C-alpha cells in the first residue's frame, strides 16, 4: 500500500501545510525560524511518504510545491482583507444585517456587513442593548450606528477569541447605546445568503404553527435546517457529554436519506441510457437544499463527494472515497483558507477520513453470524473509527472526551435516521392536517425519548473525562503516528514504526525547546 494511491493527498497535504505556516508566521514571530524548520521537515517527510515506493517525479514535486505556495499566499491575502486598522475615533457607519439577532447576557449581538465606501464588505459584531425593537429586525435590513470600532481581541475571553473572529471573517466589534443606532425601513431584499437565513426562519415558524415546540422544535430545526441557535445550553450539554453532538449537524446521514428518496422519485428505468440526466437532477435538488440552509461545512463536504461519485457513476468510472474527500477539502480550502481552523471543518473531515480508512480493516477482525450482532459490530466499528479521528481535536478544543459514545451510538444512529426521515417528510405532508398531526406526534415522542436516554447516559459515572492537548502541533503528531501505524499494519514494514517514533521524537524536541524558551 502506498500513499501515492491517493493522488489528492499531493494537493491537500501541501495546501494545509502552507496555510498552517502562513498562520504561524503571522502569530508567532519570535519563533518563526523554529516553526519554519519543523514545517520544512514535515513537508519533506510528506514528500518522502508520498513517493516512498516510487521514483520521485519532478512534475509531482512541482505540483505539491505550487499548492504549498497557494496555501500560504491565499491565507495571507484573506487575513489582510479581514484585518483592518480602524480609526481611533467615533464615526457613523451604515451596515447590512446578515443574520437574526443573537441574545447574550446583557445585549443582543448583530452581525453586520458595512456598506461604507472605505470599509465596504467588512463584517462587524455590533452589540446593542436589549430592547423590544431589536427582535423586529430582519436580515437584509440596513443598520445605522455611531461609535468607535475596535479590533478583535482575546482579552478576558479565556481563549484565542481574536483568531476565532478573524477566521470567521469578523474584522471588528462595537458596543453602542440605544440612542446611537437605528434601523432603516426593511425593503425585503438581500443577497442569496440573507434570503437563505430568512427562509430558514420562515420554515421554523411553520414548524411552530404545526405544533412542534421545546426540544422537538430545536432538534428538528437543527437536523433539517442546520439551525442550532434554538438549542438551549442544557440540551447542548446532554448531547455533548454523551458524545453525539455531531448528529445535530446536517451531514452525510441527511444527504443519504435525501438521495434514497430522490432516486426513488427518479427511478433508473425512466432515463435508460441517460443516467447523467438522472444524476444531474438529484444533485441539483441536493445543492439547492444546501444553498437554502446556508451551505454548512458538513453538507458541503458531503455534496462535493457525492457529486464526484455521481459523475463517476454516470460515466461508469471508478472512484475512491478518500480521493473524493481530498478534492472536497481542496475546493473548500481554496475558497476559504481560514476554514481549516474552524472546529466544524476539522471534525467533519477527520471523522470521515478515519471512517473510510479504518472501517474496512476493523470489520475484518470479527464477523458476527447474526443480524443483531452484525448491526452492533458495524455501529461500533464506525463509532471507533470516528472517535480515533475526532478525539484529538475534541481534547484540544474541549479538554476532554466522552466515554460512553459507543453505547449512545447504538440507539442514536437508528433513532436519528427516523427523526431525519420524519423531518423531511413533514415538508411533504405538511398540508395534510391529519397526517401532519401524526408525524408531529411521532417526531416529538422520538426526540423526547432520545433526549431522555442521552440524559441518563450523560449522568453515568465518568461520562466525561478531563484530558487536554495544549498544542495544535500535538494533534498533527498524533495523526501522523496513527497513519504510520496503520501503514505498518497494512504493509508489514518495520520502517513505518521507525517513522512513527521519529515523529514522536521531533515533537518531544519541540516541546522541550518551548519549555526552555519560556
JOVEN-V750564 format. One record per backbone hydrogen bond with DSSP energy under -0.5 kcal/mol. NH is the residue of the N-H (numbers start at 0). CO is the residue of the C=O. Records with the same first field share a line. If there is no record, write none. Layout:
NH=CO / CO
This chain:
2=48
4=1
5=2
6=4
8=5
9=6
10=7
11=7
12=8
14=10
15=11
16=12
17=13
18=14
19=15
20=16
21=17
22=18
23=19
24=20
25=21
26=22 / 23
27=23
30=27
31=28
34=30
35=31
36=32
37=33
38=34
39=35
40=36
41=37
42=38
43=39
44=40
45=41
46=42
47=43
48=44
49=45
50=46
51=48
53=50
60=56
61=57
62=58
63=59
64=60
65=61
66=62
67=63
68=64
69=65
70=66
71=67
72=68
73=69
74=70
75=71
76=72
77=73
78=74
79=75
80=76
81=77
82=78
85=83
88=86
90=146
92=144
94=142
95=112
96=94 / 140
97=110
98=110
101=108
102=100
103=106
107=127
108=101
109=107 / 125
111=109 / 123
112=95
113=111 / 121
114=93
115=93
119=116
120=113
121=118
122=168
123=111
124=171
125=109 / 123
126=124 / 173
127=107 / 125
129=105
133=130
134=130
135=132
136=133
139=96
140=137
142=94
143=181
144=92
145=179
146=90
148=146
149=172
156=153
157=153
160=158
163=159
164=160
165=161
166=162
167=163 / 164
168=165
169=164
170=122 / 168
171=122
172=149
173=124
175=126
179=176
180=177
181=143
183=141
194=190
195=191
196=192
197=193
198=194
199=195
200=196
201=197
202=198
203=199
204=200
205=201
206=202
207=203
208=204
209=205
210=207
211=206
215=212
216=212
217=213
218=214
219=215
220=216
221=217
222=218
223=219
224=220
225=221
226=220
227=225
230=227
235=231
236=232
237=233
238=234
239=235
240=236
241=237
242=239
243=238
244=238
246=243
247=244
248=245
250=248
254=250
255=251
256=252
257=253
258=254
259=255
260=256
261=257
262=258
263=259
264=260
265=261
266=264
269=266
270=267
271=267
273=270
276=273
277=273
278=274
279=275
280=276
281=277
282=278
283=279
284=280
285=281
286=282
287=283
288=284
289=285
290=286
291=287
292=288
293=290
294=289
299=295
300=296
301=297
302=298
303=299
304=300
305=301
306=302
307=303
308=304
309=305
310=306
311=307
312=308
313=309
314=310
315=312
316=311
323=319
324=320
325=321
326=322
327=323
328=324
329=325
330=326
331=327
332=328
333=329
334=330
335=331
338=335
339=336
340=337
341=338
345=341
346=342
347=343
348=344
349=345
350=346
351=347
352=348
353=349
354=350
355=351
356=352
357=353
358=354
361=357
362=358
363=359
364=360 / 361
365=362
373=369
374=370
375=371
376=372
377=373
378=374
379=375
380=376
381=377
382=378
383=379
384=380
385=381
386=382
387=383
388=384
389=385
390=386
393=389
394=390
395=391
396=392
397=393
398=394
400=464
402=462
403=462
407=403
408=404
409=405 / 406
410=406 / 407
411=407
412=408
414=410
415=411
416=412
417=413
418=414
419=415
420=416
421=417
422=418
423=419
424=420
425=421
426=422 / 423
427=423 / 424
428=424
429=425
431=428
432=430
435=431
436=432
437=433
438=434
439=435
440=436
441=437
442=438
443=439
444=440
445=441
446=442
447=443
448=444
449=445
450=446
451=447
452=448
453=449
454=450
455=451
456=452
457=453
458=454
459=456
462=459
464=400
466=464
468=394
474=470
475=471
476=472
477=473
478=474
479=475
480=476
481=477
482=478
483=479
484=480
485=481
486=482
487=483
488=484
489=485
490=486
491=487
495=492
496=492 / 493
497=493
498=494
499=495
500=496
501=497
502=498
503=499
504=500
505=501
506=502
507=503
508=504
509=505
510=506
511=507
512=508
513=509
514=510
515=511
516=512
517=513
